[in-house]
Amino acid sequence: MVDTEGIMATEEATGHGRGAKNRAEPAGGGITLGPDDQLVGKLVYHGDVRVQGLLEGEATLGGDCTVDADATAKVRLESRNLTVRGNFEGEAAVRERLQVSGSGIINGNVRVARLVIEDGAVLNGNVTMERPTSA
């Protein structure tokens, strides 16, 4: 388990949990939490995060967040885009688009600019939609 209380991640940061991976991606880098990885605490990161294990606490991302099918996110999240294929519990402020796939489950409140919910998806909570702000 990685305890990140008070730690700011940078693109050079690597995971410290069993099986942790930091994969460079074309658009500014990204972190992948593998199936056996847990990140508990506070994460501030300017790139993308893919969750295949557990993300718990708070996460402020400059990029996108993807919660894979067998993954769990119990988090207060801010990100550009959010894709949920697994379980998401908490609050999300998504600057652009939230997509919940057919296998995705969200329990919590979300604030989004655009929303895509596929057949079979579950969304329990309040949805607030706002127009995206111009940069």
PyMOL commands that set and color helices and strands:
alter all, ss='L'
color gray80, all
select strands_A, chain A and resi 2-3+30-33+38-45+48-51+54-61+65-67+72-84+87-100+105-112+114-117+122-124+127-129
alter strands_A, ss='S'
color yellow, strands_A
deselect
rebuild
show_as cartoon
